[in-house]
Amino acid sequence: MKKGAAAHDSKGEKRAPNKIVTPTDAVSPEAAEIDVGPLDNYLGYYLRRLYENYRRHFMTVAAEFNFGPREVGAAFVIGLNPGLTPSQLREALAMDGAQITALLNQFERRGYVERRVSETDGRSRHVYLTDAGRALLTRLREVVGWFDRSFSGDSLTDAELEQLVGLLAKLHAGSNPGGA
């Protein structure tokens, strides 16, 4: 939605324009002219747009790793939970089995993880970071420590960013009471 343009309510009726900068303003002048109707009232619209902006920013800032946010999350979960199973990783990251297998294959090819056969169940595998994986995690900690602040820039104060993360965590917990 163009900054200052009329927004729409859930019935498609025009309402007063938003006073905030919307994600479409950062895309291009042509895209900023497009009327998105009631979409600017929907959480999912902003979550999807913000995640895409977040992912692009991450890929620029963390280009040296050739990883996206999902891979970074996986590296942290594996590093903080040595010996977890791929199923546990899947639950922690809310990914499907095929995605976890592809991710672990990628990590293994790059020398960041190893899968070991369980001592109690020969059918089960446990995932561990290698020395290279632990070195990667150390470097990732340096980047992620300031990344959210660099993404939000001047749009949010530190207190607002902390509040946003807290509200998103609360929404996530409330929308998925039994899961990750």
Secondary structure, DSSP 8 states (H G I E B T S, - for coil): --TTS-EE-TTS-EE---SS--GGGGT-HHHHTS--GGGGG-HHHHHHHHHHHHHHHHHHHTGGGT--HHHHHHHHHHHHSTTB-HHHHHHHHT--HHHHHHHHHHHHHTTSEEEEE-SS-TT-EEEEE-HHHHHHHHHHHHHHHHHHHHHHTTTS-HHHHHHHHHHHHHHHHHH-TT--
